[in-house]
Amino acid sequence: MHFRYDARLLRPFATCLLGTLALCIGAAISAKEASRTAEARVARVEAGLSTPVMVKGAVGGKMDLRERMAFHNVPAVSIALIDQGRVQWTRAYGVTSAEGKNTTLVTPDTLFQAASVSKAVSAVGALELVQQGRLLLDAPANDQLTAWKIPDNDFTRAKPVSLRMLLNHSAGTTVHGYFGYAQGQPLPTLVQVLDGTAPANSDPVRVDVLPGSLWRYSGGGYGVVQLLMAEAAGQPFDRYMQQSVLAPLGMKHSTFAVALPPSQDTKAASGHTADGHAVAGRWHRYPESAAAGLWTTPSDLAQVVLEIQRAADGSAGTLLSHDTAQTMLTRGLGEYGLGLYVEDLGDRTSFSHSGGTTGFRSQLYGYTHSGQGAVIMTNSDNGAALIGEILASISAEYGWLEFKVIEKVAIPGDAARNRQLAGRYALLGKTAELIAEGERLYLQSDVLGSGRRELHAQSATSFFMTEQNMVLKVMPSTGGRANGFELVSGATTYAATRTE
């Protein structure tokens, strides 16, 4: 049997094949071009670091990421960049430990302690329970607690503490933050932490002002949130978060486990003190999990940013409804919503949280509507300054509305005035020192997570630093010596009193 064919019949198929081939070639070229563009942007970010503030007229320019890591004594930094509503790139630099046998190159999958960024993730978990009706946002917290209750006093009887207040840091609860527990130290139960009883190394969590009357950061309040969540979920906090938040969001490298499982222990970075030494035992453990206990990666935390962005912008979130996301991003007292710092920028809202545990510093940042954001994690007490410089570079490259470099005018230093200011002060329960060296004045405090920082005079009583956009204002003096100072960051003021 013989078949005769007409070549004309094949023309449509040939045209189709050629068209498909052209599309494939075009897609490949577009992918290559997109890759080249992304690499170029990464390179510009790496080479474009700047301190958040610059002295007007001072000589200086853009700085290299690796050089700044060495300058700040930060062994490792890991970054996830979000643009157009997705993670565009991740990069990791440096080593997991600056000393000892645990030194390996970091990768985007290396684990870091999220520190207080844990609060943002914990808030998502708490609001998921609210959506399910298992927790009530505005009912008295004590009505929802069983194993332990917030001790009653005149303040709580006048106005009960609610979950909304606790998530907003406006419940009047004490304990700013936690120190963690070195390897080998006994770990307290959550109730022991809340009551400040041995072996807990923190003060009891109590209400010492009228709930809802002021904003005051309280890691202790998030201890109460942790207990509320565990009891409402009917299971340990870390297990609930794993099953109901981390896994659904695809955070496959993350855990709230107080002790890292062996499979993850080897993937974790070691913390480092400001002088560059590795933390004894590599890191501290934090049974105050909701406040500070998350181990994660920037790419995992980026999933939290994307979840909030999708829900806030009206798309279907994996966990959060649109209304819940709006509630989370609505300011209560202070500059804080529920689990996040929030800033209304007109056409979008920024949401963020920073974190610091012994040897680690981290930052989560995102915008609604623009699909932009970043997560940066470091393994050093000096990491905050480096993070600020990286954000300045990212902002310049991706056209963010925030983190633009600010120029400030400085007046000449005054040696006599500096001597009057020099001395030791108490700032957030830690020692802060003003150091005078002739016409130059420096602030050194563990609260800032690094070595001393030069203060540039704006007036006889006002000074600024370049590493962070903070202003130090001198309080009234006695006998020519300042009684204290205020450290002002945005709308937040931290008071320091002279101790010698």
VEXDREN-316637 format. One record per residue (C-alpha): residue in three letters; z, x, y negated. Coordinates in steps of 0.05 Angstrom, whole numbers, padded with zeros to 5 digits, always signed. Layout:
AlaZXY ...
END
This chain:
Met+00000+00000+00000 His-00018+00026-00068 Phe+00015+00008-00134 Arg-00021+00016-00199 Tyr+00019+00023-00262 Asp+00002+00015-00335 Ala+00029+00072-00379 Arg+00038+00022-00435 Leu+00093-00012-00395 Leu+00133+00052-00398 Arg+00130+00060-00473 Pro+00190+00015-00488 Phe+00231+00053-00437 Ala+00210+00120-00465 Thr+00226+00096-00535 Cys+00294+00072-00511 Leu+00309+00137-00477 Leu+00288+00177-00537 Gly+00330+00133-00582 Thr+00391+00141-00537 Leu+00380+00216-00535 Ala+00375+00218-00610 Leu+00440+00179-00615 Cys+00474+00227-00567 Ile+00449+00287-00604 Gly+00471+00255-00670 Ala+00540+00240-00642 Ala+00547+00311-00617 Ile+00526+00339-00684 Ser+00574+00292-00719 Ala+00631+00312-00673 Lys+00617+00386-00685 Glu+00614+00374-00760 Ala+00679+00335-00758 Ser+00711+00391-00719 Arg+00687+00443-00769 Thr+00712+00400-00826 Ala+00780+00392-00793 Glu+00786+00466-00780 Ala+00768+00481-00852 Arg+00821+00433-00877 Val+00873+00464-00831 Ala+00854+00533-00857 Arg+00863+00509-00929 Val+00931+00479-00913 Glu+00952+00544-00880 Ala+00931+00584-00942 Gly+00953+00535-00995 Leu+01029+00535-00993 Ser+01068+00529-01058 Thr+01140+00517-01078 Pro+01149+00445-01101 Val+01168+00469-01171 Met+01139+00527-01211 Val+01165+00560-01274 Lys+01113+00547-01328 Gly+01077+00611-01346 Ala+01103+00650-01286 Val+01054+00692-01247 Gly+01042+00663-01178 Gly+00991+00628-01134 Lys+00980+00597-01066 Met+01016+00628-01007 Asp+01000+00637-00933 Leu+01038+00597-00880 Arg+01053+00656-00834 Glu+01076+00699-00892 Arg+01122+00643-00916 Met+01150+00636-00845 Ala+01169+00709-00848 Phe+01196+00702-00919 His+01241+00644-00900 Asn+01260+00674-00833 Val+01234+00614-00794 Pro+01212+00633-00723 Ala+01171+00570-00709 Val+01140+00510-00743 Ser+01101+00452-00712 Ile+01059+00402-00751 Ala+01023+00336-00738 Leu+00977+00312-00793 Ile+00960+00238-00799 Asp+00898+00215-00837 Gln+00855+00152-00834 Gly+00907+00119-00789 Arg+00907+00170-00733 Val+00932+00240-00716 Gln+00877+00285-00741 Trp+00906+00351-00719 Thr+00967+00385-00691 Arg+00985+00459-00698 Ala+01044+00502-00677 Tyr+01061+00571-00702 Gly+01110+00625-00681 Val+01158+00632-00623 Thr+01212+00589-00591 Ser+01265+00643-00601 Ala+01268+00704-00646 Glu+01311+00741-00596 Gly+01329+00743-00523 Lys+01291+00726-00460 Asn+01274+00655-00480 Thr+01218+00678-00527 Thr+01151+00644-00516 Leu+01096+00621-00563 Val+01107+00550-00588 Thr+01054+00497-00574 Pro+01046+00426-00602 Asp+01085+00403-00540 Thr+01146+00447-00555 Leu+01209+00405-00565 Phe+01251+00408-00628 Gln+01314+00372-00649 Ala+01295+00316-00696 Ala+01366+00315-00726 Ser+01373+00257-00776 Val+01301+00236-00766 Ser+01332+00205-00704 Lys+01359+00150-00750 Ala+01289+00125-00765 Val+01272+00120-00691 Ser+01340+00088-00675 Ala+01328+00037-00730 Val+01263+00017-00696 Gly+01303+00006-00632 Ala+01356-00034-00668 Leu+01305-00079-00701 Glu+01270-00090-00635 Leu+01337-00119-00610 Val+01340-00162-00673 Gln+01270-00188-00659 Gln+01293-00207-00589 Gly+01354-00243-00616 Arg+01401-00196-00580 Leu+01429-00168-00646 Leu+01439-00204-00712 Leu+01421-00166-00775 Asp+01469-00201-00823 Ala+01525-00227-00779 Pro+01591-00188-00778 Ala+01583-00125-00735 Asn+01653-00135-00705 Asp+01632-00203-00678 Gln+01578-00166-00638 Leu+01622-00108-00613 Thr+01666-00108-00551 Ala+01689-00038-00530 Trp+01709-00018-00600 Lys+01712-00052-00668 Ile+01711-00026-00739 Pro+01785-00024-00759 Asp+01800-00081-00807 Asn+01828-00068-00876 Asp+01827-00101-00945 Phe+01754-00079-00955 Thr+01727-00108-00890 Arg+01768-00172-00897 Ala+01737-00182-00965 Lys+01667-00170-00938 Pro+01650-00156-00865 Val+01604-00099-00845 Ser+01536-00120-00820 Leu+01481-00085-00781 Arg+01436-00088-00842 Met+01489-00051-00883 Leu+01498+00002-00828 Leu+01423+00015-00824 Asn+01419+00019-00900 His+01480+00066-00908 Ser+01515+00013-00951 Ala+01570-00008-00903 Gly+01622+00035-00936 Thr+01631+00076-00873 Thr+01655+00148-00874 Val+01630+00213-00841 His+01568+00241-00874 Gly+01542+00280-00814 Tyr+01560+00314-00749 Phe+01568+00387-00727 Gly+01548+00379-00655 Tyr+01579+00414-00595 Ala+01563+00484-00571 Gln+01544+00495-00499 Gly+01607+00494-00456 Gln+01648+00452-00504 Pro+01672+00385-00477 Leu+01634+00325-00502 Pro+01670+00265-00530 Thr+01653+00193-00513 Leu+01622+00152-00568 Val+01688+00114-00578 Gln+01725+00181-00585 Val+01674+00200-00638 Leu+01684+00135-00675 Asp+01759+00143-00673 Gly+01758+00218-00687 Thr+01801+00234-00626 Ala+01797+00296-00583 Pro+01751+00326-00562 Ala+01712+00298-00621 Asn+01705+00348-00678 Ser+01692+00297-00733 Asp+01735+00250-00773 Pro+01744+00177-00752 Val+01692+00128-00777 Arg+01727+00080-00824 Val+01709+00035-00883 Asp+01740+00061-00947 Val+01700+00021-01000 Leu+01677-00051-01005 Pro+01618-00060-00957 Gly+01553-00072-00995 Ser+01580-00044-01060 Leu+01548+00025-01059 Trp+01498+00070-01022 Arg+01529+00129-00987 Tyr+01496+00167-00930 Ser+01537+00157-00867 Gly+01520+00187-00800 Gly+01585+00153-00778 Gly+01553+00085-00792 Tyr+01498+00101-00744 Gly+01551+00115-00691 Val+01570+00042-00698 Val+01496+00023-00694 Gln+01491+00063-00629 Leu+01548+00024-00598 Leu+01520-00042-00622 Met+01453-00026-00590 Ala+01481-00002-00523 Glu+01524-00064-00516 Ala+01468-00111-00536 Ala+01420-00077-00488 Gly+01470-00075-00432 Gln+01454-00002-00416 Pro+01466+00068-00443 Phe+01434+00081-00511 Asp+01388+00137-00487 Arg+01362+00095-00429 Tyr+01349+00035-00474 Met+01311+00079-00524 Gln+01270+00111-00469 Gln+01249+00045-00438 Ser+01242+00002-00500 Val+01219+00050-00555 Leu+01197+00119-00533 Ala+01155+00099-00472 Pro+01120+00039-00505 Leu+01101+00083-00564 Gly+01073+00137-00519 Met+01126+00188-00538 Lys+01121+00223-00471 His+01156+00287-00492 Ser+01216+00254-00526 Thr+01286+00239-00502 Phe+01354+00219-00530 Ala+01389+00250-00470 Val+01449+00290-00495 Ala+01436+00345-00444 Leu+01362+00362-00436 Pro+01336+00353-00365 Pro+01315+00420-00333 Ser+01242+00400-00337 Gln+01247+00395-00413 Asp+01298+00450-00425 Thr+01245+00504-00415 Lys+01199+00469-00465 Ala+01250+00468-00522 Ala+01254+00515-00581 Ser+01320+00551-00595 Gly+01355+00537-00661 His+01366+00594-00711 Thr+01417+00606-00766 Ala+01399+00625-00836 Asp+01406+00699-00820 Gly+01353+00694-00766 His+01399+00697-00704 Ala+01389+00647-00647 Val+01444+00595-00642 Ala+01493+00613-00586 Gly+01472+00574-00525 Arg+01405+00560-00559 Trp+01427+00494-00591 His+01484+00445-00601 Arg+01489+00378-00566 Tyr+01498+00313-00603 Pro+01530+00254-00568 Glu+01521+00219-00635 Ser+01452+00203-00609 Ala+01428+00149-00657 Ala+01446+00192-00716 Ala+01422+00260-00693 Gly+01407+00265-00618 Leu+01331+00259-00610 Trp+01291+00316-00579 Thr+01217+00307-00594 Thr+01151+00336-00620 Pro+01113+00323-00685 Ser+01057+00289-00647 Asp+01107+00242-00614 Leu+01142+00226-00679 Ala+01074+00213-00710 Gln+01070+00152-00664 Val+01130+00123-00701 Val+01094+00133-00767 Leu+01031+00100-00739 Glu+01072+00042-00711 Ile+01104+00028-00778 Gln+01038+00035-00814 Arg+01002-00014-00767 Ala+01057-00066-00770 Ala+01067-00060-00845 Asp+00992-00066-00858 Gly+00988-00130-00817 Ser+00957-00103-00754 Ala+00991-00114-00687 Gly+01045-00063-00676 Thr+01067-00044-00606 Leu+01139-00061-00622 Leu+01148-00084-00694 Ser+01124-00148-00724 His+01095-00148-00794 Asp+01158-00182-00822 Thr+01204-00132-00787 Ala+01164-00073-00815 Gln+01168-00103-00885 Thr+01243-00111-00876 Met+01249-00039-00854 Leu+01209-00016-00916 Thr+01246-00059-00966 Arg+01298-00021-01006 Gly+01370-00044-01001 Leu+01418-00002-01040 Gly+01398+00068-01061 Glu+01328+00093-01044 Tyr+01335+00070-00972 Gly+01308+00013-00931 Leu+01331+00006-00859 Gly+01329+00075-00827 Leu+01281+00104-00878 Tyr+01277+00129-00949 Val+01227+00084-00985 Glu+01187+00092-01049 Asp+01142+00039-01080 Leu+01080+00075-01106 Gly+01042+00014-01129 Asp+00983+00010-01082 Arg+01023+00037-01023 Thr+01094+00051-01000 Ser+01118+00119-00976 Phe+01171+00122-00922 Ser+01206+00184-00898 His+01266+00217-00867 Ser+01289+00289-00865 Gly+01336+00320-00814 Gly+01380+00380-00803 Thr+01423+00400-00744 Thr+01451+00469-00729 Gly+01389+00513-00725 Phe+01336+00459-00737 Arg+01303+00424-00797 Ser+01251+00369-00794 Gln+01213+00319-00837 Leu+01176+00254-00824 Tyr+01131+00225-00878 Gly+01082+00167-00880 Tyr+01046+00119-00927 Thr+01027+00046-00917 His+00955+00024-00931 Ser+00927+00095-00936 Gly+00938+00114-00863 Gln+00966+00182-00884 Gly+01027+00221-00863 Ala+01055+00283-00831 Val+01112+00306-00786 Ile+01137+00378-00792 Met+01191+00409-00748 Thr+01223+00479-00750 Asn+01275+00517-00711 Ser+01315+00547-00768 Asp+01368+00528-00818 Asn+01319+00555-00870 Gly+01265+00505-00850 Ala+01273+00456-00907 Ala+01245+00503-00959 Leu+01185+00519-00915 Ile+01173+00445-00901 Gly+01171+00431-00975 Glu+01119+00485-00986 Ile+01076+00458-00928 Leu+01080+00388-00957 Ala+01056+00414-01024 Ser+00995+00444-00990 Ile+00981+00381-00949 Ser+00987+00338-01012 Ala+00936+00381-01049 Glu+00887+00381-00991 Tyr+00892+00307-00972 Gly+00902+00276-01041 Trp+00972+00249-01031 Leu+01007+00216-01089 Glu+01071+00256-01078 Phe+01089+00329-01070 Lys+01045+00351-01126 Val+01070+00418-01154 Ile+01112+00408-01217 Glu+01114+00459-01274 Lys+01179+00463-01313 Val+01196+00503-01375 Ala+01254+00552-01369 Ile+01294+00582-01426 Pro+01321+00653-01425 Gly+01382+00665-01382 Asp+01451+00675-01413 Ala+01495+00727-01379 Ala+01559+00703-01413 Arg+01546+00631-01394 Asn+01530+00650-01323 Arg+01596+00686-01316 Gln+01633+00623-01336 Leu+01596+00583-01283 Ala+01604+00633-01227 Gly+01653+00615-01172 Arg+01664+00574-01109 Tyr+01655+00498-01106 Ala+01661+00444-01053 Leu+01596+00406-01040 Leu+01592+00352-00986 Gly+01651+00383-00951 Lys+01621+00453-00950 Thr+01627+00514-00994 Ala+01577+00524-01049 Glu+01576+00586-01093 Leu+01546+00599-01161 Ile+01530+00674-01166 Ala+01518+00708-01233 Glu+01477+00771-01237 Gly+01467+00784-01310 Glu+01418+00735-01339 Arg+01403+00707-01270 Leu+01443+00652-01236 Tyr+01439+00634-01162 Leu+01464+00576-01119 Gln+01483+00589-01047 Ser+01504+00532-01001 Asp+01494+00514-00928 Val+01479+00444-00952 Leu+01411+00469-00975 Gly+01400+00504-00908 Ser+01380+00573-00933 Gly+01401+00634-00972 Arg+01414+00634-01046 Arg+01367+00600-01094 Glu+01354+00622-01164 Leu+01372+00572-01218 His+01328+00570-01280 Ala+01360+00544-01344 Gln+01332+00483-01379 Ser+01391+00479-01426 Ala+01462+00506-01429 Thr+01484+00454-01378 Ser+01421+00439-01337 Phe+01385+00483-01287 Phe+01328+00474-01237 Met+01306+00510-01174 Thr+01235+00521-01150 Glu+01247+00513-01075 Gln+01265+00439-01082 Asn+01257+00389-01138 Met+01331+00387-01153 Val+01369+00395-01218 Leu+01439+00424-01224 Lys+01479+00393-01281 Val+01544+00427-01303 Met+01604+00381-01310 Pro+01654+00387-01368 Ser+01691+00453-01370 Thr+01764+00473-01378 Gly+01781+00538-01413 Gly+01709+00559-01414 Arg+01700+00550-01338 Ala+01660+00493-01308 Asn+01702+00444-01268 Gly+01643+00427-01224 Phe+01570+00408-01222 Glu+01524+00353-01199 Leu+01463+00366-01155 Val+01412+00313-01172 Ser+01354+00297-01125 Gly+01313+00237-01148 Ala+01361+00178-01156 Thr+01415+00211-01112 Thr+01471+00253-01142 Tyr+01518+00299-01102 Ala+01581+00321-01138 Ala+01613+00390-01128 Thr+01682+00409-01152 Arg+01708+00479-01166 Thr+01755+00507-01113 Glu+01772+00574-01146 
END
